[in-house]
């Protein structure tokens, strides 16, 4: 290991010390990609051995109408656009009933901040999904969506989360965090809640026993320091409330956005971010390689750079594909198992709470 900054990081890890901003910058800036990968793989093995997990899930995007109109997003449409859509609760239930994935473990639900919807729509959507599929877990609504629906209803985010939980919400996805940078928020997503509000809503969810995920959108206009500061703020939040299950680094998909000229991050940059995330987020149980945005081959490599979860079957992904993702819309259980095993890992099917389904695999 010739890089002095990475040597310092390795020594701190050996001593059981936490990494700081300087260490994170050393990880992102190192020319020694293989050395960084070895450190992240060692940390990953300490936590998960050679197991890599996935879930039988179905992604449902209930609307593409969104008042936030973020610059980096190719998915959003104004309400009057000819290709805008809104899925009613009954239709959502029919879609998951026709899912080719059996048994379906989880429905992952995200959409936009639709100005015409009230809280009743979201509660009805949850109830319909729960009634359609007995025993399915529903991971739904980013903190941005929760903030939107609470404001529309004139209630606090906590009150909103309580109502959602009573209607069937099991977990929150991690979207909407983007990058915790006031500079970038002003440039790219000024209508979204700021970092403090995003973290507050996740903290409220954790206090109510609702587990959540966290994300980072990278490879656009962020600086390395802004990226590392994002990770450190997530770690601090996890120290306080402890409810994050997984972190998902999301490489920016540039096509069909006003930022198309940026092109998005390279494979090397993606692997550095995944490895750095694993090393800094020492209190996060899981790091996902989101195959929709990474591609299946790079996702396999990511398992050797700190990732331990390959997300799931998904069935019909829309948001990344609007931005030009060229991956499949979904994968089969057999394909996911094959990808994991081909990469040299043991495939483990899990539930929404990252618990292995040992009995299911034995049958």
C-alpha positions in Angstrom: 0.0 0.0 0.0 2.0 2.9 -1.3 -0.5 5.7 -0.7 0.3 7.4 2.6 -3.3 8.6 3.1 -4.6 5.1 2.7 -1.9 3.8 5.0 -3.2 6.1 7.7 -6.7 4.9 7.1 -5.6 1.3 7.4 -3.9 2.0 10.6 -6.9 3.7 12.1 -9.1 0.8 11.1 -6.7 -1.7 12.7 -6.9 0.3 15.9 -10.7 0.3 15.8 -10.9 4.1 15.3 -13.5 5.9 13.4 -12.7 7.6 10.1 -13.0 11.4 9.9 -13.3 13.9 7.0 -9.6 13.8 6.2 -9.7 10.0 6.1 -12.8 10.0 3.8 -11.1 12.4 1.4 -8.0 10.1 1.4 -10.2 7.2 0.4 -11.9 9.0 -2.4 -8.7 10.5 -3.7 -6.4 7.5 -3.5 -4.9 6.1 -6.7 -4.7 2.7 -5.0 -8.2 1.4 -5.9 -7.2 -2.2 -5.1 -5.9 -1.2 -1.7 -9.1 0.7 -0.8 -11.1 -2.3 -2.0 -9.2 -4.6 0.3 -9.9 -2.5 3.3 -13.6 -2.3 2.5 -13.8 -6.0 1.8 -12.2 -6.8 5.1 -14.8 -4.6 6.9 -17.6 -6.2 4.9 -16.3 -9.7 5.8 -16.2 -8.7 9.5 -19.9 -7.8 9.3 -21.3 -10.3 6.8 -18.7 -12.9 6.0 -19.1 -13.9 2.4 -22.9 -13.6 2.4 -24.7 -11.3 0.0 -28.5 -10.7 0.3 -31.4 -9.9 -1.9 -35.2 -9.7 -1.6 -38.3 -10.7 -3.7 -39.7 -7.2 -4.1 -41.8 -5.1 -6.5 -41.2 -1.4 -7.2 -44.3 0.7 -7.6 -44.2 4.3 -8.7 -47.7 5.7 -8.0 -47.2 9.1 -9.8 -44.6 11.1 -11.7 -46.3 14.4 -10.9 -44.1 16.4 -8.7 -44.0 20.0 -7.6 -40.3 20.0 -6.7 -39.0 19.8 -10.3 -35.5 18.9 -9.3 -32.8 19.7 -12.0 -31.3 16.2 -11.8 -34.5 14.3 -12.2 -35.8 12.9 -15.5 -38.9 11.3 -13.9 -41.0 14.3 -12.8 -43.8 15.8 -14.9 -46.2 18.7 -14.3 -49.8 17.7 -13.6 -51.0 18.8 -17.0 -48.4 17.0 -19.0 -49.8 14.4 -21.5 -47.5 11.7 -20.0 -48.2 12.4 -16.4 -49.8 9.6 -14.5 -51.4 8.7 -11.1 -52.2 5.2 -10.1 -55.3 4.8 -7.9 -55.1 2.4 -4.9 -57.3 -0.2 -6.6 -55.0 -0.3 -9.6 -51.9 -0.5 -7.4 -53.4 -3.5 -5.7 -54.1 -5.2 -9.0 -50.5 -4.6 -10.2 -49.0 -6.3 -7.2 -51.5 -9.1 -7.4 -50.2 -9.8 -11.0 -46.6 -9.7 -9.9 -44.6 -12.6 -11.4 -42.5 -12.8 -8.2 -43.7 -15.4 -5.7 -43.8 -15.3 -2.8 -43.7 -11.5 -2.9 -42.0 -10.1 0.3 -42.0 -6.4 -0.2 -43.6 -3.6 -2.2 -41.3 -0.5 -2.5 -43.5 2.5 -3.1 -42.2 6.0 -4.2 -43.6 8.8 -6.4 -43.6 12.5 -6.6 -45.0 15.4 -4.5 -48.3 15.5 -6.3 -50.1 18.8 -5.4 -53.5 17.3 -5.8 -53.3 14.5 -3.4 -54.4 14.5 0.3 -53.4 12.2 3.1 -56.4 10.0 2.4 -54.9 8.9 -0.9 -51.7 7.7 0.8 -53.5 5.9 3.6 -55.8 4.3 1.0 -52.9 3.2 -1.1 -51.2 1.5 1.9 -54.4 -0.3 3.0 -55.1 -1.5 -0.6 -51.6 -3.0 -0.9 -51.9 -4.7 2.5 -55.3 -6.1 1.6 -54.2 -7.4 -1.8 -51.1 -9.3 -0.5 -51.4 -10.8 3.0 -48.1 -10.7 4.8 -46.3 -8.4 2.3 -44.2 -5.6 3.8 -44.7 -2.1 2.4 -41.6 0.2 2.3 -43.1 3.4 1.1 -42.6 7.2 0.8 -39.4 9.1 1.1 -38.9 11.7 3.8 -39.6 14.3 1.1 -43.0 12.7 0.4 -43.8 12.5 4.1 -42.9 16.2 4.5 -45.2 17.0 1.6 -48.2 15.1 2.8 -47.8 16.3 6.4 -47.8 19.9 5.2 -50.8 19.4 3.0 -52.7 17.8 5.9 -51.6 20.5 8.4 -50.1 18.0 10.8 -46.6 17.3 12.0 -44.3 14.7 10.3 -44.6 12.5 13.5 -48.4 12.6 13.4 -48.3 11.8 9.7 -45.9 8.8 10.2 -48.2 7.5 13.0 -51.2 7.5 10.6 -49.1 5.9 7.9 -47.9 3.2 10.2 -51.4 2.4 11.3 -52.5 2.1 7.7 -49.7 -0.5 7.0 -46.4 1.3 6.5 -43.5 -1.0 7.6 -40.4 1.0 6.5 -39.2 4.1 4.7 -37.0 4.1 1.7 -33.9 6.3 1.7 -34.6 8.6 -1.3 -34.7 12.3 -1.3 -31.5 12.8 0.7 -29.5 13.7 -2.5 -26.5 15.4 -1.0 -26.6 17.2 2.4 -25.2 20.4 0.9 -26.9 23.8 1.1 -24.9 24.9 -2.0 -26.2 22.0 -4.0 -29.7 22.2 -2.7 -29.9 25.8 -4.0 -28.5 24.7 -7.4 -30.3 21.5 -8.0 -33.3 20.9 -5.7 -34.3 24.2 -4.0 -37.9 23.1 -3.3 -37.0 20.0 -1.4 -36.7 19.9 2.4 -33.2 20.6 3.6 -30.8 18.1 5.2 -31.9 19.0 8.7 -35.6 18.2 7.9 -34.7 15.0 6.0 -32.7 13.7 9.0 -35.4 14.9 11.5 -38.1 12.9 9.6 -36.0 9.7 9.6 -35.3 10.3 13.3 -39.0 10.5 14.0 -39.6 7.3 12.1 -36.9 5.5 14.1 -38.5 6.7 17.3 -41.8 5.1 16.2 -40.1 1.8 15.4 -40.2 2.4 11.6 -36.8 1.4 10.1 -35.5 3.4 7.2 -32.8 3.5 4.5 -30.5 6.3 3.5 -29.1 7.4 0.1 -26.5 9.6 -1.6 -26.8 10.9 -5.1 -23.3 11.4 -6.4 -21.3 12.0 -9.6 -22.8 15.4 -10.6 -21.7 18.7 -9.1 -20.7 17.6 -5.6 -17.2 18.1 -4.2 -15.4 15.2 -2.4 -15.8 17.2 0.8 -19.5 17.5 0.4 -19.8 13.8 -0.3 -17.8 12.8 2.8 -19.7 15.3 5.0 -22.9 13.7 3.8 -21.7 10.3 5.1 -20.6 11.8 8.4 -24.0 13.3 9.0 -25.7 10.0 8.3 -23.3 8.3 10.8 -24.1 10.9 13.4 -27.8 10.4 12.9 -27.4 6.7 13.2 -25.5 7.1 16.5 -28.5 9.0 17.8 -31.5 7.1 16.6 -30.2 3.7 15.3 -32.9 3.0 12.8 -31.1 3.0 9.5 -31.0 -0.5 7.9 -29.1 0.2 4.8 -27.2 2.8 2.8 -27.6 3.0 -1.0 -25.0 5.1 -3.0 -26.8 6.2 -6.2 -24.7 7.1 -9.2 -26.2 10.1 -11.0 -28.0 9.1 -14.2 -27.5 12.1 -16.5 -29.5 11.4 -19.6 -32.8 13.3 -20.3 -31.9 15.9 -17.6 -30.5 19.5 -17.9 -27.2 18.0 -16.5 -26.8 15.5 -19.3 -23.4 17.1 -20.3 -21.9 15.8 -17.0 -22.2 12.2 -18.0 -22.3 10.7 -14.5 -19.5 9.0 -12.5 -17.1 6.4 -13.8 -16.9 2.8 -12.6 -13.8 3.6 -10.6 -15.5 6.5 -8.9 -18.5 4.4 -8.1 -16.4 1.7 -6.5 -14.5 4.3 -4.5 -17.7 5.8 -3.1 -19.1 2.3 -2.2 -15.8 1.4 -0.4 -15.6 4.7 1.4 -19.2 4.4 2.5 -18.5 1.0 4.0 -15.5 2.3 5.9 -17.1 5.5 7.2 -20.6 4.1 8.0 -19.4 1.7 10.6 -22.8 1.8 12.3 -24.9 1.0 9.2 -25.6 -2.7 8.9 -25.8 -2.9 5.1 -24.5 -1.2 2.0 -26.5 -1.9 -1.2 -25.2 -2.2 -4.7 -28.3 -0.9 -6.5 -27.9 -3.0 -9.7 -30.4 -0.8 -11.6 -28.0 2.1 -11.6 -24.7 0.2 -11.4 -25.4 -2.5 -13.9 -25.2 -6.1 -13.0 -21.5 -6.6 -13.7 -20.3 -3.6 -11.7 -22.7 -4.7 -8.9 -20.8 -8.0 -8.8 -17.5 -6.1 -8.4 -19.1 -3.8 -5.7 -19.6 -6.9 -3.5 -15.8 -7.0 -3.3 -15.7 -3.3 -2.4 -17.9 -3.3 0.7 -21.5 -3.9 -0.6 -23.4 -6.8 0.9 -26.9 -6.5 -0.7 -28.0 -6.6 -4.3 -31.5 -5.0 -3.6 -34.1 -7.3 -5.3 -36.2 -8.5 -8.1 -37.8 -5.0 -8.5 -40.0 -6.2 -11.5 -40.6 -2.8 -13.1 -38.3 0.1 -12.3 -39.2 3.5 -13.8 -37.2 6.4 -12.2 -33.7 5.4 -13.2 -34.9 4.2 -16.7 -36.4 7.7 -17.4 -32.8 9.0 -17.0 -31.4 6.5 -19.4 -30.6 3.4 -17.4 -30.0 0.6 -19.8 -30.3 -2.3 -17.3 -33.3 -4.7 -17.1 -36.5 -3.4 -15.5 -36.3 -6.3 -13.1 -34.4 -9.6 -12.4 -35.5 -13.0 -11.4 -34.6 -14.7 -8.2 -32.4 -17.1 -10.2 -30.6 -14.3 -11.9 -29.9 -12.6 -8.6 -28.6 -15.8 -7.0 -26.5 -16.4 -10.1 -24.9 -12.9 -10.0 -24.0 -13.3 -6.3 -22.6 -16.8 -6.6 -20.7 -16.0 -9.8 -19.0 -13.2 -7.9 -17.9 -15.7 -5.2 -20.4 -15.0 -2.5 -23.2 -17.0 -0.8 -26.6 -15.8 -1.9 -29.0 -15.2 1.1 -32.7 -14.3 0.6 -33.9 -11.8 3.2 -37.0 -9.9 4.3 -37.7 -6.2 4.4 -35.9 -5.9 7.8 -32.7 -7.6 6.5 -33.3 -10.8 8.3 -32.2 -13.9 6.4 -35.0 -16.3 5.4 -33.2 -19.5 6.4 -36.3 -21.7 6.3 -37.3 -20.5 2.8 -33.9 -21.3 1.4 -33.8 -24.7 3.0 -37.1 -25.7 1.3 
